[in-house]
């Protein structure tokens, strides 16, 4: 009789342990994606703030190049970091986008958007690889620049 119960316990443990391991792997994958999204959010926010104050460290009048460099620098430690794509849009105070993306007008808005293709372990029907993460940050422009 004891032998039957021992066999039953082993089968139950095998079923429960499999589900528990899958659940833990799911938590790990979710935490990893959340950490990468947090890194991307911070990079985009820092870059948008930099662009909104119109600081140009080398006076080359290419603020957008500096904004992209900040995002790339802050996301350099992400796996597959070369897949980060940055888009920059500058808006007038009335909400219309400028034709020249380098132009800034006090009271307008600067939008920095980045997408990142995060490599994940694919789970058919649930999670596809790569998983696209997107971050957007909008700041009020505090300077005038043509």
N, C-alpha and C positions, 0 to 999 in steps of 0.2 A: 504494500500500500504506500509506503514511504517513497518508493522508487517512482511510482506514478506521479506523485505530487512534485517530486524533484524535477521530473521531466516537464511537467506542466509549468512550473516556475521558470524553467530555462526558456521555454517558448514565450511565455509572457514577457520575460526580461528582454528577449531578442526583439519582440515587437515594440515594446515601450522604448528601449534604448535607441532603436532606429529612428523613431519619431523625435526623440529628444535630441539626437545628434543633428537631424535635419533642421530642427527648430533653432538650435544653437548656431548652425552655419548660416541660417537666414538672418539671425540677429547680427552676426558678424558682418555679413555682406551689407546689411542696411546701415550699420554703424560706419562702415568704410565709405559708402556713398554719401552719408550725411557729413562726414568729415571732409570729403572732397568738395561737397557743395559749400560748406562753411568756408573753406579756403578760397573758392572761386568768388563767393560773396564778398569776402574781405578784400580781395584783390580789386574787384570792380569798384567797390566803394572808395578805396584809397585812390584809385586812378581818377574817378569822377570828381572827388574832392580836389585833387591836384589840378585837374583841368578847369574847375570852376573858379579857382583863384588866379588863373592865368599866369602862373609862375613858369618862367622859361629860363632854366639854369644856364644855358649856353647861348641865349639870344639868337637862335636860328629861326625863330618864328614858325616852328613846327611843333605846336603843342600836342597834336594828335599822335605824333611819333613818340613823344614822351609818355603819353597815356598808355599806348600799346606796350611800351617797354616796361612800365610799372606792372601791368597785368601779367606780362610774360615773366618778369622777375619774381613776382609773388606766387606764381603757379608753377615755377620751374621744378619743384619737387613732386608734382603729381605724375603718376605713371601716364605715359602717352601725352605729355605736356605739349607736344607739337600740334595737337588737335585743337588747342584753344584758339578760337576765332573771336576777334574783338570788332565791334561796330560802334562808331561814335557819331552822334547827331547833336547839332547845336540848334536851339530854338530861340526865336525872337520873343520879347515879352508878351506879344499877342498870341503865341503858340504856333506860329508858322515856322517851318524849318528853314534854315539858311541854305542857300545854294552852295556857298563856300563853307565846308565843314570846319575850317580853321577860325571862322568868325565867332566872336563872343560879344554879347551886348548885356550890360548890367540889367539885371531883372529878368533876363531870359533863363532858359533851362539848358542844361547839358546832360545828355543821356548817354551812358556807357553801358553797352550790353556785351556779354561774353557767353559763348557756348563751348562746352567741353564734352568730348565723347569719352566717357568713363568706361574702362574695361571691367566687365563683371563676368562672373561665371554664369553662363546662360542656363535658365531653367525653362524648358519648352512650355509655352503657353502662359508663363508667368513673367519671366524676366529675360529680355533679349540683350545681346551684347553687340555693340557697345550701347550703353545707356547715355542718352544726351541730357546733360545738366545745363541749365540756363540761369544766368543771373543778370539783373538789370538794376542800375542805380541812377537816380536822377537828382541833380543838385541845381540850386539856383546860382546863376553866374554872378560873381561879385566884382566884375571888371568889364572894361570895354577893350576890344581887340579886333582889328580887321584882318 
